[in-house]
Structures are given as C-alpha cells and as structure tokens.
Amino acid sequence: MKKTWFSVGQILLTLIVVVAAAFVLWKLVGYYMFAPWTRDGHVRADVIQVAPDISGLITSVDVVDNQQVKQGQVLFVIDQARYTLALRQAQATAQQRRATLDQARREDTRNRKLGDLVAAEVSEESRSRVEAGEAALADANVAIDTAKLNLQRATIMSPVDGYLNDRAPRVGEFVAAGRAVVAVVDMHSFRVDGYFEETKLGGIDIGQPVDITVMGEPTVLRGHVQSIVAAIEDRDRTQGSNLLPNVNPAFSWVRLAQRIPVRVALDEVPPDFRMIAGRTATVSVRDLSPASKKHPAMTATGAVDASAASASAASVRAASSAQPASAAVNPGASQ
C-alpha cells in the first residue's frame, strides 16, 4: 500500500514538474518570439556638420574638443584680411560707377532742357548711358553686399545647442568652402531607435509607452513610440540595366525576420544620465489594455497633442543641458 502511494506521488510530482516546465516554456517562447522588445536599440542624435561658406586660414579657435556649445556661439574665425580688401574694392568700384552715373544724368538733363536743339539720337544716347550707369551701380552694390556677407561668414558659429566632436579645428589650418570642419551633436535631438523583428510589430502602436535600458546604466528611461518606418531596403530585388526588376532567383527556406526601425521619443531622462549617441539599448514596449491602447499624449485622431509633446521635449532639453561638459557625444555615432 505504501509503495502504491509512493508511485502515485511520483506520478503527481512528475506531472506538476512537466506542467510547470511547459508553462515556463510557453512563457519564454511568447516572450522571446512575440513580445514587443528588442536588444537591438541605439541612442541616436542629429549631427550637424559645420562647413564654412568661404575658404581661408583659421586665425582663432574659441572652443576645445568635446566642448558643450550654445547656438550662435563662435567656434572659429577665418582670416578676414582678404575679404576686408574685397569689400573695400567693391566700395571703390561703386563710388566710381556712382560718379559716372551722376555725369550721365547731368548730360541727360542738359539735353532735355535744350529740347529740339539737340538731335533725337543724341538724347537717346544720353538716356541710354543713364540706364547703363544705373545698372552698373546696382551691380556694384550687389558686389558690396556679397563682400559684406563673405566678411560676416568668416566667423563660424554653432548652428545648434550641443556638443563638439572630439577634434576641434586648430589655428593655422586651411579650410575650404563647403568642406566640413567640425561636427556638432544637437543636444535637443536625442532619441532611441529600436530595430524590432517584423513578427513583433503587431504589439507596437504609435504613442505606446516604452522602457529603455541603456547598456551599463542602472536607470530605466521612459519614452513613447514616435514613429515606425514606412519602408526598408529590399535586398532580393535590384534594377536591371533595362530598368526592369531583377529578382534574386535563389530562395532560402530558412528566412530571418526583417528588422524594422521604430523611433522612440524620450519622455524622462534623469539629470545625471550620460546621454551619448551610439550607445546600445534594450527597448521594451509596455503592453497596454485595449481600453488604454493609446498614449496619454495622443489625441483621438492619433496625432501627438502639442502641449504633451512640448512638455516631453522640454524635459529632455532640461535633462540634457544639465549634463557636465565631460558627457561628450561620440561623433562617430550619428543619427
């Protein structure tokens, strides 16, 4: 009898273990296969490449590597001597053409007063010289404005609030017009891009709250889904020489799910958090009940409410501006 009860207990214990293991396996499969989360996330920011509009030697640099800068702050200055001379030359040319125009106007006025005593052809020529002189003076004034603009743009300023890359320009370097010299990371554009498998997109909606864990940081950041990309590259299709689609004829029976970029806007960032573009993050979309599927900052039409969005952006800017200058952004990581 005792042996029978022992056998029944073993069977029940085995069934309990099997049921528990099946439950755990079912939860793991559901979490890893279908839950809307990914470890493939990265902190991103807009990187503005600052390129001078004119060429020349750098005469002064007012910033250092990895420095935090404000919008409109002077970064460096290009040698202004050549552009100062160009402005003086343009002003001298304008003065000469103004004198020529005044002489043409006096002749035209004198011919008009003489009336029929002056041939019509001479009157037309004098009037033509006035019009030509006015056009030449207008051209000289444009040259003056251009010279002033070049002289003004010899001073290069930061276009946004942010951080320099890890190499500021040096005095004595020659910079060419249109060629980037320094990069500034916009401190108000930090966000997180999560690359979700396409099988998990069913659990992601615009406005859903998101938990973000940046590698090496114990603090969990809060955000919400801002947008989902509308298209990704089709690697199995190219365009042939005759503009017809060229589809790869090989098909693998083992197909990996595509990764779909999902942009996450940051709502809460602690003041002491080191925000660096390019850092790795785990992005988890919080599951909401059907009644509260939309984010509080979303209106009935699905658009982000302006007040909630501005409040979120203000919190991010306040958190970012409170960072020390040592919390520099890695320039190699971009957007």
Secondary structure, 3 states (H helix, E strand, C coil): CHHHHHHHHHHHHHHHHHHHHHHHHHHHHHHHHCCCEEEEEEEECCEEEECCCCCEEEEEECCCCCCEECCCCEEEEECCHHHHHHHHHHHHHHHHHHHHHHHHHHHHHHHHHHHHHCCHHHHHHHHHHHHHHHHHHHHHHHHHHHHHHHHHCCEEECCCCEEECCCCCCCCCEECCCCCCEEEEECCCCEEEEEEEHHHHHHCCCCCEEEEEECCCCCEEEEEEEEECCCCCCCCEEECCCCCEEECCCCCCCCCCCEEEEEEEEEECCCCCCCCCCCEEEEEECCCCHHHCCCCCECCCCCECHHHHHHHHHHHHHHHHCCCCCCCCCCCCCC
